[in-house]
Amino acid sequence: MKRREFLSRSATAGLSLGVLSACGGGGSSSPDGGKPGTDNTGTDNPGTGNPGQPGPTPNVPEMPPYGGPNPFQHGVASGDPLANQVILWTRLTAAGLDEIPVIVEVARDAAFATPVYQGVGYARSQNDFTVKLDPLLPEPETTYFYRFRSLGFTSPVGRTRTAPAPGAQVDHLRLAVVSCSNLPYGWFNAYARVARRADLDAVLHLGDYIYEYAQGEYNDPDLAGPRPVDPPHEIITLDDYRRRYACYRRDPDLQECHRQHPFICVWDDHEIANDAWMHGAENHNEGEGDFADRKRAAVRAYYEWMPIRMGFPDRDMRIYRRFDYGDLLTLVMLDTRLVGRDQQVDSPSEARDRNRQLLGQDQRQWLFEQLEYSRGRGARWHVIGQQVMLSPLTLGTLPDTPNWDLGGGAQLNYDQWDGYQTSRRALLGRIEAMALDNTVVLTGDIHSSWAMDVSADPGNPLVYNRFTGQGSLAVEFVTPAVTSPAAPSKALSDLARAALVPLNPHLKWVDLFHRGYLVLDLTAEHCKADWFHLNTVSEPDDSEFFARSYLTRDGQNHVERASQPSAPKTAAPPLAPATQGIKP
């Protein structure tokens, strides 16, 4: 069964509940992986300047004449933090101009009394007037403030943070994890709440940052007026994708979240088209042109608009990469969509085909090398950020979908790792062969909250003990959607949970109704996921509530429930002040 079919009729133990709504519609960083541990600091616009010695403003060509409004209409952003670098991003909106100098300033304080860097980049039409700089900064594990100046205006002040040095002792890290932000399906209240958390080291976005659909195709009908998308048609061309990113980035809550925290991002399918794979997508047909052209356009716009380091000028489809956070964390970000995925299938026997690939050979080998590297350098936690659910999900046998050949029957979502069983066995087999403790998988895509043990055979009591967790090789935490829908009601969510848990012994908790985010809290003793849910996304709303906490302890490799969320980090640096772009 394909994913959209699965969503429309997903059922538990033969009950068609329609609640597991996956995204369907209807620091040092070593991204190159050839040499684990090697810094790769490629960037689009490196700019100029001296770390720690700002001196005078770089020699900037004369600004073109401009008498229009504030050009900083899409805010500021930062991302891909390393120990001594971080991507800084903005965009200029200035009609009639082509190449515009942009000055960036970085300081230790929001008043810029202690500057550490000054540089210059250019907003050019060829990059949709987006600007990226990758400045060298003097200190790891440090909060910095930054701003841009151009055309007589100054941008809002942004706040970012460098990663700890790879070998540094780190006692405590906190990461927010988000996914699936469909603008016409609700207000970005989750981004607003994440923006206020001063103690976060970074925000991980696991994909579906935008959605490709036409106005009215996949949205809350009650929000058609207040939450329109641009362009109103399905996005296919480079101009379409650029306009859709511009539309999303006008949202004040999304802008504020980017302004306060560095992001580490990967794409999922909706940045291109629903249920994308290497050579096509469910939401692409011949009348929409060549899929390769559409994919190139989508990826180009993604790199232009997202604060991501592009280190592969000859391999622009490659987004998988690694981040080191001292001795506490190795973070590996995967691409389960574009570089290696074979087309989704419709039957259990096809899903078990040994030749099927989800990651592709190159990325799989790279992942194995990163796990070896992480263990070799003594990292406490090995975290994999990726898009689709790794753990198997048994839903029973539907009357019209016999699958007795699975040994007891299972209803699979073939868009997940369930549809690529050889790939899953290879990953879990490598973790088991390495005896790699403390592997944590972070997942988005399915618009709901899950806490699970990860076992090679969770239904076999000889392999996995559901009561003690023995036999679990890793744990998986799934973040809910920012806005995209799952179960249509809490009652149906509760009904599904009651059926899912007995059928899936590795599943410890699931909420299929609420939108929100999770906070990942890491210490030497534990890796803990705290879920925070929203009361509504139907209107701007300032409220949230703590939903659930699960943790895995050092060396245990299984989850256990915690009674309360983790305490915030002590002495959190201040948030960036609430400023607007103004004339100096």
C-alpha positions in Angstrom: 0.0 0.0 0.0 1.3 3.5 -0.9 1.4 6.2 1.7 -1.6 8.3 0.7 -3.7 5.1 0.4 -2.4 4.2 3.9 -3.4 7.5 5.3 -6.9 7.5 4.0 -7.7 4.1 5.4 -5.1 3.4 8.0 -6.6 1.1 10.5 -5.7 -0.8 13.6 -6.6 -4.5 13.9 -8.9 -4.1 10.9 -10.5 -0.8 12.0 -10.4 1.9 9.3 -9.7 4.9 11.5 -7.9 7.3 9.1 -5.7 8.6 11.8 -2.0 8.0 10.9 -1.7 10.9 8.6 1.9 10.9 7.4 2.9 13.8 5.2 0.6 13.0 2.4 -1.7 15.3 0.9 -4.7 14.6 -0.5 30.2 21.4 16.1 32.4 20.2 13.2 30.6 19.0 10.2 31.7 16.3 7.8 29.2 16.1 5.0 31.5 14.6 2.4 31.9 11.4 4.4 34.8 10.2 2.5 37.0 11.1 5.4 35.0 11.0 8.6 36.1 13.8 11.0 37.2 16.1 8.2 35.8 19.7 8.3 33.9 20.8 5.3 33.2 24.5 5.4 31.9 25.1 1.9 29.4 27.9 1.5 27.7 29.9 -1.1 29.0 33.4 -0.1 31.9 33.3 2.3 32.2 37.0 2.7 35.2 38.7 4.3 36.4 39.8 7.7 38.7 38.7 10.5 37.4 36.7 13.4 37.9 38.4 16.7 39.4 41.5 15.0 36.5 43.2 13.2 38.4 46.4 12.4 36.7 48.8 10.0 33.8 47.8 7.8 35.1 45.9 4.7 35.5 47.9 1.5 32.0 47.8 0.2 31.0 49.0 -3.3 28.8 52.0 -3.3 25.2 51.2 -2.6 22.8 51.7 -5.5 20.2 54.4 -5.1 17.1 53.1 -3.4 14.0 54.9 -2.1 11.7 52.0 -1.4 10.5 50.3 1.8 12.5 48.2 4.2 14.1 45.4 2.0 14.4 42.9 4.9 10.9 41.4 4.4 11.8 37.8 5.1 13.8 38.1 8.3 17.2 36.6 9.2 18.3 33.1 9.9 21.3 31.0 10.8 22.1 27.3 10.5 24.6 24.4 10.3 26.6 25.5 13.3 30.2 24.3 13.6 32.6 25.0 16.4 33.9 28.2 14.7 31.4 28.8 11.9 27.7 29.2 11.3 25.7 30.1 8.2 24.1 33.5 8.3 21.2 34.2 5.9 18.9 37.0 4.8 17.1 38.1 1.7 16.5 41.5 0.1 13.3 42.6 -1.5 14.2 45.7 -3.6 12.4 46.1 -6.9 14.5 47.2 -9.8 17.9 46.3 -8.4 20.1 43.4 -9.5 23.3 43.2 -7.4 23.1 44.6 -3.9 26.0 44.7 -1.4 25.0 43.5 2.1 27.1 44.0 5.2 26.9 41.5 8.0 28.0 42.3 11.6 28.5 39.7 14.4 29.0 40.6 18.0 28.9 39.0 21.5 26.1 41.3 22.6 22.8 42.4 21.1 23.9 46.1 21.2 27.0 45.2 19.1 29.3 46.8 21.6 31.7 43.9 21.3 31.9 43.0 17.6 33.8 40.0 16.4 33.2 39.9 12.7 32.3 42.2 9.8 31.9 41.0 6.2 30.1 41.6 3.0 28.0 39.5 0.7 25.8 40.2 -2.3 22.1 39.8 -3.0 21.9 38.8 -6.7 19.0 37.9 -8.9 20.6 34.6 -9.8 20.2 33.5 -6.2 16.7 35.1 -5.8 18.4 37.9 -3.8 19.2 35.6 -0.9 22.5 36.1 0.9 24.5 33.5 2.8 27.8 34.1 4.6 29.8 31.6 6.6 32.0 33.7 8.9 34.8 32.4 11.0 34.0 33.1 14.7 36.4 33.2 17.6 34.8 30.8 20.1 33.0 27.5 20.1 29.9 26.9 22.2 29.1 30.6 22.3 26.0 32.7 21.6 26.5 35.5 19.1 24.2 38.2 17.7 24.2 39.3 14.1 22.5 41.8 11.7 22.6 42.8 8.1 22.8 46.3 6.7 22.0 47.4 3.1 20.3 50.2 1.1 20.2 52.4 4.2 18.3 49.8 6.3 19.3 47.5 9.1 17.8 44.0 9.6 16.3 42.7 12.8 19.0 41.4 15.2 19.5 37.6 15.0 20.8 35.2 17.6 22.9 32.1 16.9 25.2 29.7 18.6 28.3 27.8 17.6 28.7 24.2 18.5 31.2 22.9 21.1 34.6 21.9 19.9 34.6 18.2 18.8 36.7 17.0 21.8 35.3 19.4 24.4 33.6 18.1 27.5 29.9 18.9 27.3 27.6 18.4 30.2 24.2 19.4 28.7 22.6 20.0 25.3 19.0 20.8 24.3 17.6 20.6 20.8 14.1 21.4 19.6 12.8 19.0 16.9 10.1 20.0 14.4 8.5 18.8 11.2 5.6 19.2 8.8 4.6 22.9 8.7 1.8 23.2 6.2 1.0 26.9 6.2 -2.7 26.7 5.0 -3.4 24.0 7.6 -2.9 26.2 10.6 -1.0 28.9 12.5 2.7 28.3 13.3 2.1 28.4 17.1 4.8 25.7 17.6 7.5 27.9 16.0 6.4 30.8 18.3 6.8 28.6 21.4 10.2 27.2 20.3 11.4 30.7 19.6 10.9 31.6 23.3 13.1 28.8 24.6 16.4 30.6 25.4 18.2 27.4 26.4 18.2 25.6 23.0 21.5 24.9 21.3 19.7 24.4 17.9 16.5 23.5 16.2 16.3 20.4 14.0 13.8 20.5 11.2 13.2 17.0 9.8 11.5 18.1 6.6 8.2 19.2 5.0 9.2 22.8 5.7 6.9 23.8 2.8 4.1 22.0 0.9 3.8 22.0 -2.8 0.0 21.9 -3.2 -2.3 24.4 -4.9 -4.5 26.6 -2.8 -7.4 24.6 -1.4 -6.0 21.2 -2.3 -4.6 20.3 1.2 -5.6 22.8 3.7 -8.1 23.7 6.5 -11.0 25.2 4.5 -11.7 27.7 7.3 -8.2 29.1 6.9 -8.4 29.7 3.1 -8.7 33.5 3.7 -6.1 34.1 6.5 -3.6 31.5 5.4 -3.3 31.7 1.5 -0.3 30.3 -0.3 1.6 31.9 -3.1 1.6 31.0 -5.9 -2.0 29.7 -5.7 -1.2 26.8 -8.1 0.8 23.7 -7.4 4.5 24.6 -7.5 6.6 23.1 -10.3 9.1 25.6 -11.6 12.0 27.4 -10.0 10.0 30.6 -9.8 7.2 28.6 -8.1 9.3 27.1 -5.4 11.0 30.5 -4.7 7.7 32.2 -4.4 6.4 29.5 -2.0 9.4 29.8 0.3 9.0 33.6 0.2 5.3 33.1 1.2 6.2 30.9 4.2 9.0 33.1 5.3 6.7 36.1 5.6 5.1 34.3 8.6 6.1 36.2 11.7 6.3 33.1 14.0 8.6 31.2 11.5 10.7 34.4 11.2 11.0 34.6 14.9 12.1 31.0 15.4 14.8 31.5 12.8 15.9 34.8 14.3 16.4 33.2 17.8 18.0 29.8 17.0 20.3 28.2 14.5 18.5 25.5 12.4 19.9 22.1 11.2 17.6 21.0 8.4 16.9 18.2 5.9 14.2 18.0 3.3 11.4 15.4 3.1 9.1 14.9 0.2 6.9 18.1 0.2 9.8 20.3 -0.5 9.6 18.6 -3.9 6.3 16.6 -4.3 4.4 14.1 -2.2 5.9 10.7 -1.9 9.0 11.6 -3.8 11.7 9.1 -4.7 14.8 9.3 -6.8 13.1 9.5 -10.2 9.6 10.5 -9.5 6.8 11.3 -7.0 3.2 10.4 -6.4 2.2 14.0 -6.9 4.0 14.4 -10.3 2.7 13.4 -13.7 3.9 13.7 -17.3 1.8 16.9 -17.9 4.0 18.6 -15.3 7.2 18.1 -17.3 10.3 16.2 -16.5 10.6 15.2 -12.9 14.4 15.7 -12.9 13.9 19.3 -13.9 11.3 19.8 -11.1 13.6 18.2 -8.6 16.6 20.4 -9.6 14.4 23.5 -9.3 13.1 22.5 -5.8 16.6 21.7 -4.5 18.0 24.9 -5.9 15.3 27.0 -4.2 15.8 25.0 -1.0 19.5 25.8 -0.9 18.8 29.5 -1.6 16.2 29.9 1.1 17.5 27.7 3.9 20.4 28.5 6.2 22.3 25.4 5.1 25.9 24.9 4.1 26.3 23.7 0.6 29.6 21.8 0.5 29.1 19.9 -2.8 29.0 22.1 -5.8 29.2 19.1 -8.1 26.7 17.0 -6.1 23.9 19.4 -5.2 21.4 16.7 -4.4 23.4 15.5 -1.4 22.2 16.9 1.9 23.3 14.2 4.3 26.0 15.4 6.7 27.3 15.2 10.3 27.6 17.6 13.3 29.8 17.0 16.4 28.8 18.5 19.7 31.8 17.9 21.9 32.1 14.5 23.5 28.4 14.3 24.2 26.8 14.0 20.7 27.4 13.0 17.2 24.4 14.1 15.0 23.9 12.5 11.6 21.3 13.9 9.3 20.1 11.6 6.6 18.3 11.9 3.3 15.6 9.1 3.0 14.0 10.8 -0.1 16.0 11.9 -3.1 19.5 10.4 -3.3 18.9 6.6 -2.9 15.2 5.8 -2.6 13.6 3.3 -4.9 10.0 3.8 -5.9 7.4 2.9 -3.2 5.8 -0.6 -3.7 2.4 -2.1 -3.0 2.9 -5.5 -1.5 4.8 -7.2 1.4 6.8 -9.4 -1.0 8.0 -6.4 -2.9 8.9 -4.6 0.3 11.2 -7.6 1.2 13.1 -7.5 -2.1 16.8 -7.6 -1.3 17.7 -5.1 -4.0 15.5 -2.3 -2.8 17.3 0.7 -1.4 16.1 3.6 0.8 19.5 5.3 1.4 21.4 4.2 -1.6 24.8 2.4 -1.5 26.9 5.6 -1.0 24.8 7.1 1.7 24.5 3.7 3.5 28.3 3.3 3.5 28.7 6.9 4.7 26.3 6.3 7.5 28.1 3.2 8.7 31.4 5.2 8.6 29.9 8.0 10.7 28.7 5.5 13.3 32.2 4.0 13.5 33.7 7.4 13.7 31.3 8.5 16.5 32.2 5.4 18.5 35.8 5.8 17.8 35.9 9.4 19.1 34.0 8.4 22.2 30.8 10.3 21.7 28.2 9.5 24.4 25.2 9.7 22.1 24.8 8.8 18.4 21.7 10.6 17.1 20.3 10.0 13.6 17.9 12.7 12.3 15.8 11.5 9.4 12.4 11.6 7.8 10.3 8.5 7.9 9.6 6.0 10.7 12.3 3.4 11.1 10.4 1.1 13.5 8.0 -1.5 12.0 4.3 -0.8 12.5 1.9 -3.7 12.6 -1.7 -2.8 12.0 -3.2 -6.2 11.5 -4.5 -7.6 8.2 -7.1 -5.7 6.3 -9.8 -7.8 4.5 -8.8 -6.7 1.0 -5.1 -6.8 1.7 -4.1 -10.4 2.6 -0.5 -10.7 3.7 -0.3 -14.0 5.5 3.2 -14.4 4.0 4.5 -12.0 6.7 4.0 -14.6 9.4 0.9 -13.5 11.3 -0.1 -10.6 9.1 0.9 -6.9 9.1 -0.3 -3.8 7.4 2.7 -1.8 6.3 3.1 1.8 5.3 5.4 1.3 2.4 6.7 4.9 2.4 8.4 4.2 5.7 11.3 1.8 6.3 8.7 -0.9 6.3 8.7 -0.6 2.6 12.5 -1.1 2.5 13.1 -3.9 4.8 16.6 -4.9 3.6 17.8 -1.3 4.3 16.4 -1.5 7.8 18.0 -4.9 8.5 21.3 -3.6 7.2 21.2 -0.6 9.6 20.1 -2.6 12.6 22.5 -5.3 11.8 25.4 -2.9 11.7 24.4 -1.3 15.1 24.2 -4.8 16.6 27.5 -6.0 15.1 29.2 -2.8 16.5 27.5 -3.3 19.9 26.8 0.4 19.6 25.0 1.7 22.6 23.1 4.9 22.8 21.8 5.2 19.3 18.7 7.5 19.1 16.6 8.0 15.9 14.6 11.2 15.4 11.8 11.1 12.9 9.2 13.5 11.5 6.8 13.0 8.5 3.8 11.2 10.2 2.3 14.2 12.0 2.1 12.5 15.4 4.1 11.7 18.5 5.7 8.3 19.1 8.1 6.8 21.6 9.5 3.3 20.6 12.2 0.8 21.2 14.0 -0.3 18.1 14.4 -4.0 17.8 15.3 -6.2 14.8 12.3 -8.4 15.5 10.0 -6.7 18.1 7.2 -9.3 17.7 9.4 -12.2 18.6 9.6 -12.6 22.4 12.9 -14.6 22.0 14.5 -11.5 20.5 12.7 -8.6 22.3 11.1 -8.4 25.8 8.4 -5.8 25.8 8.5 -5.5 29.6 12.2 -5.1 30.2 13.3 -3.7 26.8 15.9 -6.4 26.5 16.7 -6.9 22.8 16.2 -3.3 21.8 19.1 -1.9 19.8 18.2 1.7 19.8 15.3 4.1 20.5 13.1 6.2 18.2 11.4 9.5 19.0 8.9 10.9 16.5 8.0 14.6 16.6 4.5 15.8 15.8 3.6 18.2 13.1 3.8 22.0 13.4 0.4 22.2 11.7 -0.2 19.2 9.3 -3.1 17.0 10.4 -3.2 13.5 11.8 -6.3 12.1 13.6 -9.5 14.1 13.0 -10.4 13.9 16.7 -8.9 13.0 20.1 -11.4 10.2 20.5 -10.2 8.5 17.3 -6.6 9.0 18.4 -7.3 7.3 21.7 -9.1 4.4 20.0 -6.2 3.9 17.6 -3.7 4.0 20.5 -5.6 1.4 22.4 -5.4 -0.9 19.4 -1.8 -0.1 18.3 0.0 -0.7 21.6 -1.0 -4.3 22.0 -0.1 -5.1 18.4 3.3 -3.4 18.6 5.2 -4.5 21.8 8.0 -2.0 21.1 5.6 0.9 21.0 5.4 2.7 24.4 3.3 5.7 23.6 1.6 7.4 20.6 -0.5 10.5 20.3 -2.2 10.9 16.9 -4.1 14.1 17.4 -2.1 17.0 18.8 0.3 19.2 16.9 3.5 20.6 18.6 7.2 19.8 18.9 9.6 17.9 21.1 12.7 19.0 23.1 15.6 16.5 23.2 17.6 16.9 26.4 21.0 15.2 26.5 23.4 14.7 29.4 26.0 12.0 30.1 23.3 10.0 32.0 20.3 10.2 29.6 18.8 11.2 26.3 15.3 12.4 27.0 12.4 13.5 24.7 9.8 15.9 26.1 6.7 16.4 23.9 4.9 19.7 24.1 1.5 19.9 22.4 -0.6 22.8 21.3 -4.1 23.6 22.3 -4.9 24.7 18.8 -3.5 25.7 15.4 -6.8 27.1 14.1 -5.9 30.5 15.3 -2.9 32.3 16.8 -2.6 31.0 20.3 0.0 31.4 23.0 -0.7 28.2 24.9 0.9 24.8 25.0 1.0 21.9 27.5 3.5 19.3 28.5 2.3 16.0 27.0 4.7 13.2 27.8 8.4 12.4 28.5 10.4 9.3 27.7 14.1 8.8 28.1 16.8 6.3 27.5 19.6 5.9 30.0 23.3 5.6 29.1 23.9 2.0 27.9 20.3 0.8 28.2 19.1 1.2 24.6 15.4 1.2 25.5 12.9 3.8 26.6 11.2 4.4 29.9 8.7 6.9 30.9 9.6 10.0 32.9 7.2 11.9 35.0 8.1 15.4 34.1 10.1 17.4 31.5 13.8 18.1 31.9 14.8 21.3 33.7 16.1 24.0 31.4 19.8 24.6 31.0 21.3 26.9 33.7 22.4 30.4 32.8 20.8 30.3 29.3 22.0 33.2 27.2 19.4 36.0 26.5 17.2 36.0 23.5 17.7 38.5 20.8 15.7 41.7 21.5 12.4 42.3 19.8 13.7 44.7 17.1 12.5 45.4 13.6 14.5 46.3 10.6 15.0 50.1 10.7 16.9 52.8 9.1 20.1 53.5 11.1 
